[in-house]
């Protein structure tokens, strides 16, 4: 083979140029900018297209959880609602109790009692003072009496349990033992004309002892209203299947009846019990009337409350 220098030179020149042209592809360099940008855009869009959907779902889920979450303890609005509801319920209970006791408030006032049985060769004498009690438990008013020299019962508290539709009588005896009785009318309240042509209140309430259950003495109490100025308290215990009357305390009012709820009281209606007011009380230059020392104490403690309730009654 004949050697030609020019041909050999051209061969190496072409070889060198070809190697230089192939080298950028053969080495591990980055792809061209245009191709790299396009590939990255597709991959990024694939992620971004998925991400908004996930974020939108998360965004929708979040508010729903906040909207439907349970009311937390200590929530002020819930507390306010419960408080208002509780107050309304207590107010209704108080009104129900006072309505049930209103026909019985003929007993309000001072009474002198005498036992049927002899005590130390003499009939026992008692002094009884019935009043409204609106302070011991404001949501559970009661008619109460105190008889410091009582031969059987020193104190008595009579109220009405609205949720059970029954009357309750709580007493303390001469030994300071407490007894609880429950019962109802064995003779309904009735107003009948008396000899003086005036209506006389009559009724009979019978209570049976429920606590303490093991004590049977004085297991039954009957409160029997004969007329406006006389009532009896009958005390009995059970002997076998029968009741045995232990004693009867007959009470006579010191004055005339002033507690019946008639229609001619006018401005002298008790602002609390709506019976006949006999005691004047003053507030902000105005005179109101109450029927007993218990109502007087309740009015003086919170006069605005009772005046507001009086105004509510006028609106009905």
Number of C-alpha atoms within 10 A of each C-alpha: 3 4 7 8 9 8 10 10 11 11 11 11 11 10 12 11 10 11 11 10 11 10 11 12 11 9 8 8 9 9 11 8 9 8 9 11 11 10 11 11 11 11 10 10 11 11 11 12 10 10 12 12 11 12 11 11 11 11 12 11 11 11 11 10 10 9 8 8 9 8 10 8 8 8 9 11 10 13 12 11 11 12 12 12 12 12 13 12 13 15 15 13 19 21 16 18 21 23 13 18 20 17 18 21 22 25 25 25 22 19 21 17 24 20 22 15 14 12 11 7 7 11 14 18 17 21 19 25 19 23 23 27 23 21 15 9 10 13 17 21 23 26 23 22 24 18 19 14 14 20 16 19 23 20 21 20 20 21 21 26 15 16 8 7 12 15 21 20 22 17 19 17 16 14 9 11 11 15 19 20 20 22 20 17 16 14 13 11 15 14 15 13 12 12 8 7 8 11 16 21 23 21 19 20 20 20 22 20 23 17 15 13 10 8 12 16 13 21 22 23 22 20 19 20 23 15 20 22 19 22 23 19 21 20 22 21 20 15 10 7 6 9 14 15 14 15 17 19 23 19 23 19 20 14 10 10 18 20 25 22 18 13 9 9 14 9 12 19 22 24 24 24 20 21 26 26 25 16 15 13 17 12 12 6 7 7 11 20 23 25 27 26 17 20 23 22 16 19 23 13 12 10 18 12 12 16 15 11 13 15 11 10 8 8 7 5
